[in-house]
Amino acid sequence: MGFPIRPLFLIAFLFWIAPPVTAAGIDGPATIEVVGRGDVSQRPDRAILRLAIESNAADANEAIRQNAAQAEKLISRLKKMMTPDDRIATTQFQLHPVYSQKARITPSSYRVNNTVQLETGQLDRLGAFIDAAAQAGSVRIGQLQFHHSRQGALARKAAALAVADARRIADELARAAGVKIVRLHQLRYTGNHHPAPMRAEMAMAAAPTPIEIGDLKITERVVTVFIVE
């Protein structure tokens, strides 16, 4: 025969198996959390130019053949202007069937898209590269992006500036709050030092094509937590 459990005994039992967290376990040092930002601007020394070659034909093999001939002509023109430090490669090749509004089952033609990417350090000859590609025929000028060969080092410099910025903000906040910074408690750095692609303005109507190159901006952020008293 069991014994009834009285309510007071049940409360005491639960308190014994799950003691409350003491104030000492909740309380911690007073802190200030600050996000710091660092910016570094540098003129780029490398450029990436993407060129799209498009071909259309009634037969898939013919579309591929035409595209290959156009790509060979384009690459041959560009290689004559390249230095050993430059690189060129095919980065994308696609074959698509094209359907007409009347016949949606059997393709009426085929389209081939071939993307060629040129990476060069000859920034002063970018206009000439673009003009040569346009003269090769059947070429669509794609993206023109810039970057720096020392991008990692520039990102680390921006990160160090972000830490200094965070400390400067924390000092101002501490003074406003009437407290004093004791030490750095936490520092979080994601290391995402990939700047947004910087594109150039291209005027295809002129010859040679003028290219205006601006500075590459690298921004880094850090999250800091300072103990104050």
N, CA, C and O of each residue as an XYZ file, in Angstrom:
916
protein
N       0.853     -1.199      0.000
C       0.000      0.000      0.000
C       0.881      1.237      0.000
O       1.733      1.364      0.879
N       0.711      2.181     -0.971
C       1.576      3.350     -1.056
C       1.152      4.435     -0.104
O       0.036      4.455      0.416
N       2.075      5.326      0.102
C       1.806      6.471      0.972
C       1.528      7.678      0.110
O       2.213      7.877     -0.893
N       0.554      8.491      0.460
C       0.270      9.708     -0.330
C       1.399     10.716     -0.175
O       1.969     10.878      0.904
N       1.709     11.392     -1.284
C       2.780     12.398     -1.257
C       2.160     13.738     -0.961
O       1.321     14.234     -1.713
N       2.573     14.308      0.120
C       2.020     15.594      0.508
C       2.612     16.706     -0.378
O       3.751     16.587     -0.829
N       1.863     17.765     -0.627
C       2.363     18.857     -1.491
C       3.641     19.476     -0.988
O       4.529     19.772     -1.788
N       3.773     19.686      0.326
C       4.983     20.316      0.859
C       6.187     19.423      0.647
O       7.279     19.913      0.356
N       6.001     18.104      0.790
C       7.104     17.176      0.582
C       7.535     17.185     -0.890
O       8.726     17.110     -1.193
N       6.550     17.279     -1.809
C       6.855     17.313     -3.231
C       7.653     18.553     -3.601
O       8.598     18.472     -4.387
N       7.283     19.699     -3.043
C       8.029     20.937     -3.318
C       9.447     20.824     -2.798
O      10.386     21.241     -3.476
N       9.622     20.272     -1.617
C      10.957     20.121     -1.048
C      11.790     19.167     -1.881
O      12.988     19.392     -2.055
N      11.179     18.095     -2.405
C      11.898     17.121     -3.214
C      12.388     17.742     -4.525
O      13.533     17.531     -4.923
N      11.516     18.511     -5.197
C      11.905     19.172     -6.441
C      13.002     20.192     -6.214
O      13.893     20.352     -7.048
N      12.940     20.872     -5.102
C      13.970     21.861     -4.779
C      15.318     21.169     -4.565
O      16.368     21.731     -4.876
N      15.278     19.953     -4.033
C      16.533     19.229     -3.756
C      17.177     18.738     -5.046
O      18.401     18.778     -5.173
N      16.373     18.271     -6.012
C      16.962     17.731     -7.234
C      17.316     18.830     -8.230
O      18.130     18.599     -9.125
N      16.728     20.018     -8.100
C      17.020     21.109     -9.038
C      17.195     22.404     -8.268
O      16.309     23.259     -8.270
N      18.334     22.550     -7.611
C      18.555     23.751     -6.822
C      18.610     24.978     -7.715
O      19.122     24.900     -8.832
N      18.101     26.093     -7.258
C      18.098     27.312     -8.077
C      19.509     27.828     -8.289
O      20.405     27.609     -7.474
N      19.686     28.531     -9.425
C      20.977     29.165     -9.697
C      21.150     30.350     -8.765
O      20.250     31.176     -8.617
N      22.276     30.421     -8.161
C      22.524     31.498     -7.210
C      22.838     32.777     -7.952
O      23.134     32.768     -9.147
N      22.772     33.848     -7.242
C      23.068     35.150     -7.840
C      24.501     35.205     -8.336
O      24.802     35.875     -9.323
N      25.384     34.496     -7.644
C      26.785     34.500     -8.059
C      26.961     33.834     -9.414
O      27.888     34.169    -10.152
N      26.055     32.864     -9.760
C      26.164     32.211    -11.058
C      25.638     33.068    -12.187
O      26.028     32.878    -13.339
N      24.760     34.008    -11.880
C      24.185     34.863    -12.924
C      25.042     36.099    -13.148
O      25.322     36.479    -14.285
N      25.446     36.708    -12.073
C      26.194     37.951    -12.177
C      27.564     37.706    -12.785
O      28.209     36.699    -12.494
N      27.999     38.615    -13.618
C      29.327     38.572    -14.209
C      29.865     39.982    -14.297
O      29.221     40.923    -13.834
N      31.028     40.139    -14.882
C      31.589     41.479    -15.006
C      30.772     42.337    -15.963
O      30.194     41.833    -16.925
N      30.731     43.613    -15.693
C      30.057     44.548    -16.601
C      30.879     44.673    -17.881
O      32.106     44.767    -17.825
N      30.211     44.676    -19.026
C      30.914     44.691    -20.304
C      30.297     45.703    -21.269
O      29.157     46.138    -21.103
N      31.079     46.058    -22.267
C      30.624     46.871    -23.393
C      30.960     46.116    -24.665
O      32.112     45.739    -24.884
N      29.947     45.892    -25.513
C      30.169     45.205    -26.792
C      30.165     46.232    -27.910
O      29.240     47.036    -28.031
N      31.208     46.196    -28.724
C      31.385     47.190    -29.781
C      31.777     46.487    -31.077
O      32.559     45.536    -31.061
N      31.235     46.957    -32.194
C      31.632     46.495    -33.526
C      32.551     47.546    -34.133
O      32.161     48.704    -34.284
N      33.764     47.146    -34.479
C      34.722     48.063    -35.102
C      34.835     47.814    -36.597
O      34.648     46.693    -37.069
N      35.140     48.863    -37.325
C      35.248     48.771    -38.784
C      36.564     49.380    -39.244
O      36.995     50.423    -38.751
N      37.193     48.703    -40.203
C      38.427     49.206    -40.784
C      38.367     49.179    -42.296
O      37.949     48.179    -42.880
N      38.778     50.257    -42.939
C      38.756     50.371    -44.400
C      40.165     50.616    -44.933
O      40.930     51.403    -44.375
N      40.484     49.933    -46.012
C      41.756     50.142    -46.710
C      41.443     50.325    -48.190
O      40.740     49.508    -48.785
N      41.961     51.387    -48.777
C      41.780     51.645    -50.207
C      43.114     51.492    -50.925
O      44.141     51.996    -50.469
N      43.086     50.801    -52.033
C      44.310     50.546    -52.792
C      43.973     50.453    -54.269
O      42.947     49.886    -54.647
N      44.827     51.004    -55.091
C      44.606     50.894    -56.533
C      44.836     49.442    -56.961
O      45.868     48.866    -56.619
N      43.903     48.839    -57.696
C      44.060     47.437    -58.095
C      45.231     47.247    -59.045
O      45.626     48.166    -59.762
N      45.777     46.039    -59.035
C      46.876     45.732    -59.957
C      46.557     44.534    -60.858
O      47.400     44.117    -61.652
N      45.338     43.977    -60.739
C      44.902     42.874    -61.592
C      43.467     43.125    -62.051
O      42.674     43.741    -61.339
N      43.151     42.644    -63.241
C      41.804     42.781    -63.784
C      41.346     41.449    -64.353
O      42.146     40.673    -64.876
N      40.051     41.195    -64.244
C      39.440     39.988    -64.813
C      38.357     40.433    -65.796
O      37.414     41.133    -65.426
N      38.507     40.020    -67.037
C      37.570     40.372    -68.100
C      36.898     39.092    -68.598
O      37.578     38.149    -69.004
N      35.576     39.061    -68.566
C      34.821     37.896    -69.040
C      34.156     38.225    -70.372
O      33.492     39.252    -70.514
N      34.342     37.345    -71.336
C      33.831     37.530    -72.685
C      32.947     36.344    -73.046
O      33.361     35.193    -72.905
N      31.739     36.616    -73.508
C      30.792     35.559    -73.851
C      30.687     35.429    -75.366
O      30.474     36.415    -76.071
N      30.839     34.205    -75.856
C      30.721     33.905    -77.287
C      29.434     33.113    -77.487
O      29.261     32.054    -76.884
N      28.538     33.608    -78.318
C      27.250     32.957    -78.530
C      27.087     32.570    -79.997
O      27.360     33.362    -80.899
N      26.637     31.335    -80.214
C      26.419     30.828    -81.576
C      25.057     30.170    -81.657
O      24.589     29.567    -80.692
N      24.421     30.291    -82.821
C      23.116     29.683    -83.055
C      23.134     28.947    -84.386
O      23.659     29.447    -85.381
N      22.550     27.745    -84.389
C      22.458     26.959    -85.614
C      21.308     25.978    -85.484
O      20.855     25.670    -84.382
N      20.836     25.485    -86.644
C      19.730     24.533    -86.629
C      20.155     23.189    -86.072
O      19.340     22.466    -85.498
N      21.423     22.849    -86.237
C      21.954     21.570    -85.757
C      22.874     21.816    -84.564
O      23.628     22.789    -84.557
N      22.820     20.946    -83.559
C      23.635     21.121    -82.357
C      25.123     21.063    -82.676
O      25.900     21.873    -82.170
N      25.528     20.094    -83.525
C      26.948     19.972    -83.874
C      27.439     21.201    -84.625
O      28.576     21.635    -84.437
N      26.585     21.759    -85.476
C      26.976     22.961    -86.221
C      27.124     24.160    -85.288
O      28.030     24.975    -85.464
N      26.227     24.273    -84.286
C      26.339     25.365    -83.315
C      27.633     25.258    -82.524
O      28.290     26.263    -82.254
N      27.998     24.033    -82.155
C      29.257     23.819    -81.421
C      30.450     24.137    -82.306
O      31.417     24.744    -81.846
N      30.393     23.732    -83.578
C      31.506     23.991    -84.496
C      31.717     25.487    -84.700
O      32.845     25.976    -84.665
N      30.614     26.207    -84.914
C      30.732     27.654    -85.103
C      31.293     28.331    -83.851
O      32.131     29.228    -83.940
N      30.830     27.898    -82.714
C      31.292     28.512    -81.468
C      32.776     28.246    -81.246
O      33.513     29.136    -80.818
N      33.212     27.032    -81.533
C      34.626     26.691    -81.365
C      35.508     27.548    -82.273
O      36.581     27.994    -81.866
N      35.047     27.773    -83.501
C      35.825     28.604    -84.430
C      35.902     30.041    -83.937
O      36.961     30.665    -84.013
N      34.801     30.567    -83.436
C      34.794     31.935    -82.919
C      35.666     32.056    -81.661
O      36.367     33.052    -81.481
N      35.619     31.043    -80.802
C      36.435     31.066    -79.587
C      37.918     31.006    -79.928
O      38.733     31.701    -79.321
N      38.258     30.182    -80.890
C      39.661     30.082    -81.300
C      40.163     31.412    -81.860
O      41.294     31.817    -81.590
N      39.322     32.085    -82.635
C      39.705     33.388    -83.192
C      39.889     34.415    -82.078
O      40.844     35.192    -82.096
N      38.981     34.417    -81.115
C      39.076     35.356    -79.999
C      40.328     35.107    -79.168
O      41.084     36.037    -78.886
N      40.547     33.863    -78.779
C      41.697     33.533    -77.924
C      43.006     33.825    -78.641
O      43.965     34.295    -78.028
N      43.048     33.548    -79.938
C      44.269     33.826    -80.711
C      44.587     35.320    -80.713
O      45.748     35.703    -80.575
N      43.575     36.162    -80.867
C      43.785     37.613    -80.844
C      44.294     38.078    -79.482
O      45.221     38.885    -79.399
N      43.690     37.570    -78.432
C      44.062     38.018    -77.092
C      45.466     37.537    -76.711
O      46.225     38.273    -76.081
N      45.808     36.306    -77.091
C      47.125     35.768    -76.727
C      48.271     36.576    -77.337
O      49.362     36.635    -76.771
N      48.023     37.194    -78.484
C      49.060     38.021    -79.094
C      49.376     39.255    -78.251
O      50.453     39.837    -78.376
N      48.435     39.651    -77.395
C      48.614     40.842    -76.562
C      49.010     40.506    -75.126
O      49.361     41.397    -74.353
N      48.957     39.233    -74.771
C      49.200     38.832    -73.391
C      50.688     38.736    -73.066
O      51.529     38.558    -73.948
N      50.986     38.858    -71.774
C      52.334     38.631    -71.255
C      52.344     37.275    -70.539
O      51.279     36.702    -70.311
N      53.519     36.750    -70.182
C      53.560     35.468    -69.465
C      52.812     35.495    -68.135
O      52.439     34.443    -67.617
N      52.588     36.683    -67.578
C      51.890     36.795    -66.296
C      50.368     36.773    -66.464
O      49.639     36.628    -65.483
N      49.891     36.916    -67.694
C      48.454     36.903    -67.950
C      47.955     35.469    -68.119
O      48.721     34.567    -68.459
N      46.655     35.276    -67.876
C      46.063     33.941    -67.997
C      44.722     34.047    -68.721
O      43.988     35.023    -68.564
N      44.419     33.017    -69.518
C      43.149     32.965    -70.223
C      42.622     31.536    -70.164
O      43.392     30.581    -70.267
N      41.313     31.393    -69.997
C      40.729     30.059    -69.868
C      39.235     30.129    -70.174
O      38.606     31.179    -70.041
N      38.685     28.992    -70.585
C      37.232     28.858    -70.751
C      36.638     28.485    -69.401
O      37.033     27.482    -68.807
N      35.708     29.270    -68.917
C      35.137     29.036    -67.592
C      33.723     28.466    -67.643
O      33.220     27.961    -66.640
N      33.079     28.544    -68.809
C      31.718     28.020    -68.905
C      31.392     27.684    -70.360
O      31.736     28.424    -71.282
N      30.713     26.539    -70.539
C      30.296     26.123    -71.873
C      28.909     25.504    -71.738
O      28.724     24.558    -70.972
N      27.931     26.033    -72.480
C      26.556     25.561    -72.375
C      25.944     25.401    -73.761
O      26.154     26.224    -74.651
N      25.179     24.318    -73.923
C      24.425     24.049    -75.144
C      22.946     23.981    -74.776
O      22.547     23.167    -73.944
N      22.128     24.845    -75.401
C      20.705     24.919    -75.080
C      19.872     24.668    -76.333
O      20.150     25.250    -77.382
N      18.864     23.819    -76.240
C      17.901     23.725    -77.343
C      16.964     24.930    -77.316
O      16.589     25.403    -76.244
N      16.592     25.420    -78.476
C      15.685     26.563    -78.598
C      14.391     26.084    -79.242
O      14.395     25.478    -80.314
N      13.277     26.373    -78.558
C      11.971     25.931    -79.052
C      11.183     27.143    -79.557
O      11.259     28.231    -78.986
N      10.438     26.936    -80.621
C       9.569     27.985    -81.141
C       8.219     27.909    -80.451
O       7.919     26.929    -79.769
N       7.409     28.936    -80.626
C       6.081     28.945    -80.014
C       5.158     27.890    -80.624
O       4.241     27.413    -79.956
N       5.387     27.527    -81.866
C       4.531     26.547    -82.527
C       4.969     25.117    -82.202
O       4.127     24.238    -82.018
N       6.271     24.885    -82.133
C       6.776     23.530    -81.866
C       7.530     23.534    -80.536
O       8.670     23.989    -80.451
N       6.874     23.025    -79.519
C       7.469     23.014    -78.178
C       8.063     21.657    -77.808
O       8.581     21.490    -76.703
N       7.994     20.696    -78.713
C       8.548     19.364    -78.435
C       9.905     19.194    -79.109
O      10.868     18.751    -78.482
N       9.973     19.546    -80.378
C      11.225     19.421    -81.127
C      11.910     20.779    -81.204
O      11.281     21.767    -81.582
N      13.202     20.840    -80.845
C      13.923     22.129    -80.898
C      13.986     22.666    -82.328
O      14.202     21.917    -83.280
N      13.794     23.970    -82.454
C      13.906     24.607    -83.769
C      15.352     24.970    -84.085
O      15.721     25.099    -85.252
N      16.176     25.136    -83.040
C      17.594     25.451    -83.224
C      18.331     25.164    -81.906
O      17.753     24.732    -80.909
N      19.622     25.428    -81.966
C      20.446     25.216    -80.778
C      21.337     26.439    -80.550
O      21.824     27.057    -81.496
N      21.535     26.771    -79.282
C      22.357     27.918    -78.925
C      23.508     27.451    -78.031
O      23.315     26.678    -77.093
N      24.699     27.936    -78.346
C      25.892     27.611    -77.563
C      26.438     28.892    -76.946
O      26.655     29.885    -77.640
N      26.654     28.855    -75.644
C      27.275     29.968    -74.923
C      28.605     29.508    -74.349
O      28.682     28.502    -73.644
N      29.630     30.251    -74.657
C      30.984     29.909    -74.229
C      31.591     31.147    -73.563
O      31.697     32.196    -74.198
N      31.987     31.036    -72.305
C      32.557     32.175    -71.578
C      34.061     32.012    -71.451
O      34.551     31.008    -70.935
N      34.777     33.005    -71.923
C      36.236     33.031    -71.832
C      36.639     34.103    -70.820
O      36.152     35.233    -70.868
N      37.523     33.736    -69.917
C      37.962     34.667    -68.871
C      39.438     35.011    -69.063
O      40.292     34.132    -69.183
N      39.709     36.298    -69.087
C      41.075     36.798    -69.196
C      41.450     37.499    -67.900
O      40.739     38.394    -67.443
N      42.571     37.090    -67.305
C      43.111     37.782    -66.135
C      44.446     38.400    -66.520
O      45.335     37.719    -67.029
N      44.574     39.690    -66.273
C      45.765     40.402    -66.706
C      46.192     41.453    -65.702
O      45.385     41.983    -64.938
N      47.491     41.741    -65.725
C      48.025     42.838    -64.933
C      48.261     44.077    -65.774
O      48.737     45.092    -65.265
N      47.936     44.006    -67.048
C      48.126     45.148    -67.956
C      46.882     46.037    -67.920
O      46.097     46.069    -68.869
N      46.722     46.739    -66.838
C      45.525     47.561    -66.703
C      45.480     48.690    -67.723
O      44.400     49.145    -68.099
N      46.637     49.140    -68.168
C      46.664     50.230    -69.141
C      46.266     49.759    -70.544
O      46.076     50.582    -71.439
N      46.137     48.436    -70.741
C      45.772     47.909    -72.059
C      44.382     47.264    -72.058
O      44.029     46.553    -72.998
N      43.605     47.509    -71.021
C      42.281     46.903    -70.954
C      41.398     47.324    -72.117
O      40.682     46.502    -72.688
N      41.449     48.600    -72.467
C      40.668     49.076    -73.608
C      41.045     48.363    -74.891
O      40.185     48.042    -75.711
N      42.342     48.116    -75.060
C      42.802     47.414    -76.264
C      42.331     45.964    -76.268
O      41.978     45.432    -77.320
N      42.323     45.313    -75.092
C      41.813     43.944    -75.002
C      40.332     43.896    -75.399
O      39.906     43.010    -76.140
N      39.561     44.857    -74.898
C      38.131     44.885    -75.189
C      37.888     45.131    -76.678
O      37.019     44.503    -77.282
N      38.650     46.038    -77.257
C      38.484     46.321    -78.679
C      38.851     45.109    -79.531
O      38.190     44.819    -80.528
N      39.914     44.401    -79.130
C      40.322     43.203    -79.866
C      39.250     42.132    -79.787
O      38.998     41.429    -80.765
N      38.619     42.002    -78.631
C      37.547     41.015    -78.474
C      36.346     41.380    -79.329
O      35.729     40.505    -79.937
N      36.006     42.666    -79.382
C      34.882     43.106    -80.195
C      35.150     42.868    -81.677
O      34.234     42.523    -82.423
N      36.388     43.046    -82.108
C      36.759     42.849    -83.510
C      36.757     41.375    -83.902
O      36.683     41.043    -85.085
N      36.840     40.487    -82.899
C      36.833     39.054    -83.194
C      35.461     38.589    -83.658
O      35.341     37.531    -84.275
N      34.419     39.375    -83.366
C      33.083     39.050    -83.832
C      32.348     38.071    -82.938
O      32.956     37.207    -82.305
N      31.012     38.218    -82.895
C      30.143     37.320    -82.123
C      30.550     37.232    -80.661
O      30.433     36.173    -80.045
N      31.022     38.330    -80.109
C      31.479     38.352    -78.718
C      30.663     39.373    -77.943
O      30.471     40.504    -78.390
N      30.185     38.961    -76.775
C      29.486     39.879    -75.881
C      30.402     40.178    -74.696
O      30.843     39.267    -73.996
N      30.680     41.453    -74.481
C      31.560     41.852    -73.384
C      30.799     41.660    -72.077
O      29.727     42.233    -71.886
N      31.357     40.852    -71.180
C      30.721     40.582    -69.893
C      31.250     41.487    -68.808
O      31.374     42.697    -68.999
N      31.557     40.911    -67.686
C      31.995     41.688    -66.530
C      33.475     42.035    -66.624
O      34.289     41.275    -67.148
N      33.786     43.203    -66.099
C      35.171     43.622    -65.916
C      35.345     43.930    -64.436
O      34.735     44.865    -63.916
N      36.171     43.152    -63.762
C      36.355     43.297    -62.325
C      37.828     43.501    -62.006
O      38.712     43.097    -62.760
N      38.065     44.143    -60.861
C      39.426     44.420    -60.431
C      39.680     43.812    -59.057
O      38.767     43.663    -58.245
N      40.938     43.466    -58.819
C      41.347     43.013    -57.495
C      42.824     43.316    -57.327
O      43.466     43.859    -58.226
N      43.357     42.958    -56.163
C      44.771     43.228    -55.859
C      45.470     41.918    -55.535
O      44.898     41.041    -54.887
N      46.705     41.792    -55.988
C      47.456     40.560    -55.762
C      47.801     40.356    -54.287
O      48.088     39.233    -53.872
N      47.776     41.433    -53.486
C      48.058     41.337    -52.050
C      46.777     41.556    -51.236
O      46.785     42.224    -50.202
N      45.698     40.986    -51.722
C      44.407     41.228    -51.087
C      44.360     40.720    -49.644
O      43.756     41.358    -48.781
N      44.989     39.583    -49.381
C      45.004     39.050    -48.022
C      45.699     39.976    -47.042
O      45.201     40.207    -45.940
N      46.855     40.511    -47.440
C      47.590     41.426    -46.573
C      46.805     42.718    -46.347
O      46.808     43.264    -45.244
N      46.139     43.201    -47.384
C      45.328     44.407    -47.231
C      44.145     44.155    -46.294
O      43.752     45.039    -45.533
N      43.582     42.952    -46.352
C      42.466     42.624    -45.466
C      42.920     42.569    -44.013
O      42.199     43.017    -43.122
N      44.103     42.027    -43.768
C      44.616     41.978    -42.388
C      44.893     43.385    -41.852
O      44.686     43.659    -40.670
N      45.354     44.259    -42.721
C      45.564     45.645    -42.307
C      44.234     46.303    -41.947
O      44.140     47.029    -40.958
N      43.220     46.045    -42.750
C      41.887     46.599    -42.458
C      41.340     46.029    -41.156
O      40.674     46.745    -40.408
N      41.609     44.749    -40.867
C      41.146     44.134    -39.622
C      41.806     44.780    -38.413
O      41.151     45.013    -37.396
N      43.110     45.071    -38.519
C      43.803     45.743    -37.413
C      43.226     47.132    -37.172
O      43.100     47.567    -36.027
N      42.878     47.825    -38.249
C      42.239     49.132    -38.101
C      40.858     48.997    -37.458
O      40.427     49.879    -36.716
N      40.171     47.896    -37.744
C      38.862     47.665    -37.140
C      38.970     47.465    -35.635
O      38.117     47.940    -34.885
N      40.010     46.767    -35.183
C      40.220     46.577    -33.738
C      40.481     47.924    -33.064
O      39.927     48.214    -32.004
N      41.327     48.741    -33.688
C      41.608     50.067    -33.130
C      40.346     50.923    -33.096
O      40.132     51.684    -32.152
N      39.519     50.801    -34.119
C      38.258     51.553    -34.156
C      37.324     51.104    -33.039
O      36.668     51.931    -32.406
N      37.263     49.801    -32.797
C      36.413     49.279    -31.723
C      36.875     49.791    -30.368
O      36.047     50.162    -29.536
N      38.189     49.820    -30.130
C      38.693     50.310    -28.847
C      38.394     51.802    -28.675
O      38.066     52.245    -27.574
N      38.505     52.562    -29.738
C      38.227     53.993    -29.685
C      36.749     54.240    -29.324
O      36.440     55.100    -28.500
N      35.864     53.489    -29.939
C      34.438     53.634    -29.637
C      34.151     53.212    -28.196
O      33.386     53.867    -27.489
N      34.776     52.105    -27.769
C      34.552     51.616    -26.402
C      35.017     52.637    -25.372
O      34.353     52.827    -24.353
N      36.143     53.295    -25.619
C      36.635     54.318    -24.688
C      35.645     55.480    -24.586
O      35.387     55.985    -23.493
N      35.090     55.904    -25.730
C      34.120     56.997    -25.716
C      32.857     56.610    -24.957
O      32.320     57.409    -24.189
N      32.382     55.386    -25.171
C      31.188     54.930    -24.470
C      31.442     54.799    -22.967
O      30.582     55.134    -22.152
N      32.614     54.316    -22.615
C      32.936     54.155    -21.196
C      32.983     55.510    -20.496
O      32.481     55.652    -19.381
N      33.582     56.498    -21.143
C      33.634     57.836    -20.548
C      32.223     58.404    -20.387
O      31.903     59.014    -19.367
N      31.388     58.198    -21.400
C      30.020     58.704    -21.315
C      29.232     58.015    -20.206
O      28.354     58.627    -19.597
N      29.541     56.744    -19.941
C      28.829     55.997    -18.906
C      29.462     56.150    -17.531
O      28.919     55.647    -16.548
N      30.590     56.828    -17.443
C      31.254     57.018    -16.161
C      31.953     55.778    -15.640
O      32.095     55.599    -14.431
N      32.396     54.906    -16.568
C      33.124     53.708    -16.162
C      34.479     53.706    -16.868
O      34.789     54.598    -17.657
N      35.279     52.680    -16.565
C      36.625     52.611    -17.121
C      36.839     51.230    -17.748
O      36.425     50.209    -17.200
N      37.498     51.227    -18.914
C      37.829     49.970    -19.575
C      38.914     49.258    -18.766
O      39.952     49.842    -18.452
N      38.663     47.995    -18.434
C      39.647     47.204    -17.690
C      40.516     46.396    -18.653
O      41.743     46.472    -18.606
N      39.873     45.627    -19.520
C      40.623     44.818    -20.479
C      39.672     44.291    -21.547
O      38.450     44.348    -21.414
N      40.285     43.774    -22.613
C      39.515     43.137    -23.674
C      39.092     41.743    -23.214
O      39.916     40.957    -22.747
N      37.810     41.449    -23.348
C      37.289     40.162    -22.897
C      37.097     39.181    -24.052
O      37.415     37.999    -23.919
N      36.579     39.663    -25.188
C      36.353     38.812    -26.351
C      36.653     39.595    -27.625
O      36.469     40.810    -27.691
N      37.120     38.862    -28.631
C      37.371     39.455    -29.943
C      36.964     38.432    -30.993
O      37.485     37.317    -31.016
N      36.030     38.814    -31.865
C      35.561     37.911    -32.907
C      35.804     38.545    -34.278
O      35.375     39.664    -34.557
N      36.502     37.795    -35.112
C      36.854     38.273    -36.450
C      36.487     37.181    -37.450
O      36.981     36.057    -37.361
N      35.622     37.514    -38.397
C      35.155     36.516    -39.353
C      36.138     36.310    -40.495
O      36.196     35.222    -41.067
N      36.900     37.321    -40.833
C      37.886     37.178    -41.894
C      37.301     37.169    -43.290
O      37.905     36.612    -44.207
N      36.131     37.777    -43.474
C      35.518     37.843    -44.803
C      36.100     39.028    -45.567
O      35.485     40.091    -45.643
N      37.300     38.832    -46.137
C      37.973     39.946    -46.805
C      37.803     39.875    -48.322
O      38.764     40.019    -49.078
N      36.572     39.653    -48.744
C      36.299     39.635    -50.176
C      35.478     40.872    -50.529
O      34.269     40.896    -50.299
N      36.109     41.879    -51.073
C      35.364     43.096    -51.395
C      34.362     42.855    -52.501
O      34.501     41.935    -53.307
N      33.365     43.692    -52.522
C      32.391     43.611    -53.608
C      33.094     43.868    -54.938
O      33.956     44.743    -55.011
N      32.744     43.122    -55.998
C      33.414     43.312    -57.289
C      33.319     44.758    -57.745
O      32.248     45.366    -57.714
N      34.444     45.294    -58.165
C      34.466     46.663    -58.656
C      34.476     46.613    -60.168
O      35.402     46.076    -60.775
N      33.455     47.166    -60.767
C      33.313     47.128    -62.215
C      33.678     48.478    -62.826
O      33.488     49.530    -62.216
N      34.191     48.420    -64.010
C      34.579     49.648    -64.697
C      33.491     50.064    -65.671
O      32.728     49.241    -66.178
N      33.446     51.361    -65.916
C      32.527     51.870    -66.931
C      33.184     51.716    -68.303
O      34.326     52.130    -68.502
N      32.453     51.118    -69.246
C      33.004     50.867    -70.567
C      32.172     51.593    -71.619
O      30.948     51.461    -71.649
N      32.827     52.345    -72.465
C      32.138     53.045    -73.552
C      32.497     52.343    -74.858
O      33.551     52.602    -75.438
N      31.610     51.449    -75.321
C      31.942     50.627    -76.479
C      31.897     51.406    -77.799
O      32.390     50.930    -78.821
N      31.313     52.586    -77.771
C      31.196     53.337    -79.023
C      32.519     53.952    -79.440
O      32.740     54.204    -80.624
N      33.390     54.193    -78.493
C      34.658     54.848    -78.806
C      35.730     53.814    -79.121
O      35.606     52.645    -78.757
N      36.761     54.246    -79.787
C      37.894     53.378    -80.089
C      39.170     54.190    -79.960
O      39.309     55.196    -80.655
N      40.098     53.809    -79.115
C      40.002     52.649    -78.227
C      39.041     52.893    -77.064
O      38.753     54.036    -76.706
N      38.552     51.801    -76.485
C      37.596     51.896    -75.389
C      38.261     52.492    -74.155
O      39.276     51.962    -73.701
N      37.722     53.585    -73.592
C      38.320     54.165    -72.391
C      37.872     53.410    -71.149
O      36.702     53.050    -71.023
N      38.800     53.172    -70.234
C      38.502     52.488    -68.979
C      38.938     53.381    -67.825
O      40.108     53.753    -67.732
N      38.004     53.724    -66.952
C      38.314     54.515    -65.770
C      38.445     53.578    -64.570
O      37.490     52.896    -64.200
N      39.623     53.550    -63.970
C      39.905     52.634    -62.856
C      39.955     53.424    -61.553
O      40.716     54.384    -61.426
N      39.149     53.018    -60.602
C      39.158     53.643    -59.283
C      39.892     52.782    -58.275
O      40.471     51.754    -58.627
N      39.866     53.206    -57.014
C      40.528     52.448    -55.950
C      39.652     51.281    -55.510
O      38.423     51.354    -55.530
N      40.320     50.209    -55.114
C      39.654     49.039    -54.559
C      39.531     49.236    -53.056
O      40.529     49.502    -52.386
N      38.323     49.110    -52.515
C      38.089     49.330    -51.085
C      37.817     48.005    -50.390
O      36.911     47.264    -50.772
N      38.608     47.717    -49.368
C      38.458     46.501    -48.579
C      37.998     46.896    -47.185
O      38.644     47.706    -46.521
N      36.896     46.331    -46.746
C      36.316     46.642    -45.438
C      36.294     45.391    -44.568
O      35.860     44.326    -45.009
N      36.764     45.527    -43.330
C      36.731     44.430    -42.362
C      36.008     44.890    -41.102
O      36.034     46.072    -40.759
N      35.367     43.957    -40.419
C      34.662     44.243    -39.164
C      35.052     43.236    -38.097
O      35.272     42.060    -38.386
N      35.134     43.705    -36.874
C      35.395     42.834    -35.727
C      34.367     43.142    -34.648
O      33.874     44.264    -34.540
N      34.057     42.135    -33.857
C      33.158     42.298    -32.719
C      34.001     42.137    -31.451
O      34.671     41.121    -31.269
N      33.963     43.139    -30.586
C      34.767     43.137    -29.372
C      33.879     43.288    -28.149
O      32.825     43.922    -28.201
N      34.319     42.700    -27.054
C      33.650     42.852    -25.761
C      34.708     43.261    -24.750
O      35.693     42.550    -24.553
N      34.505     44.421    -24.101
C      35.443     44.940    -23.111
C      34.828     44.860    -21.711
O      33.642     45.136    -21.528
N      35.638     44.485    -20.736
C      35.200     44.495    -19.333
C      35.417     45.893    -18.785
O      36.470     46.497    -18.988
N      34.407     46.402    -18.086
C      34.491     47.753    -17.504
C      34.224     47.660    -15.989
O      33.693     46.675    -15.475
N      34.623     48.736    -15.315
C      34.339     48.818    -13.873
C      34.089     50.277    -13.522
O      33.828     50.597    -12.362
